[in-house]
Amino acid sequence: MARKKVIAGNWKMNMTASEGAQLIADLKATCGGNCCCCCAPEVMVFPPFTTIAAVQEAAKGTPLVVGAQNVHWAANGAFTGEISAKMLVEMGVTHVIIGHSERRQYFGETDETVNQRVKAALAAGLKVILCIGETLEEREKGVTEAVIEKQVLWDLADVSMEQLDNVILAYEPVWAIGTGKTATNEQAQAVHAFIRALIEKHFCPVCAGKIRILYGGSMKPANAEGLLAQPDIDGGLIGGAALKAADFVALVKAASATC
Ligand code: PGA
């Protein structure tokens, strides 16, 4: 089954509103104004909450998807510093990243809270990019598959087969994020195939054939083509290289070339 590739830029805590609008202007200029419409992949950017509105405005008239980097599970309430799905939906946000390893590492995010966020986002009609991946220690101990299986099971607990249509997975080995170390094509493909098999086992074969699984962790123009050519890699979740218009456009083009 053909799966539409996705190139998604996770801006993390970078780009003020004005800087974000400028980056979108640079992206448009770099692709001659029609970067996202002529290319096959879905192209997405995930700016900080305070930059979203400016990026939406700058991206008007293009098919660029503008998403958020996190969401809380409650509709509202005494949760200082959090943002609800309802708030995102009202501002026209359609996609949200959940469970990024930086949230798990630095902000106490657990599989349980990731699952709560996933369920709330899906119930509100948002599409989710769910991040999973093992640490270096876990890889060296040989428990990568066990870690990934636990994350898939917990993070997607109580998610229905129908809801899974609104989930994109991102396999991001923690040791490859922001480190310049990329998983080899073979290492990444092996885990992606394993994840697809888990979806088949715990959901259904059709679900496994349809779900997009992105690779994340130091993806850049120099290594993207090899990764994107793997049969179970359906795109990339990109940090550092998403902050430079030329690099991000090169990644979009690499994904178009491998469609
Ligand atoms: P990186 O980040 O491309 O800078 O490694 C990827 C991510 O954290 O999503």
Residues whose N, C-alpha, C, O or C-beta is under 5 A from the ligand:
A	BS01	PGA	N10 A176 I177 G178 T179 G216 G217 S218 M219 L237 I238 G239 G240 A241
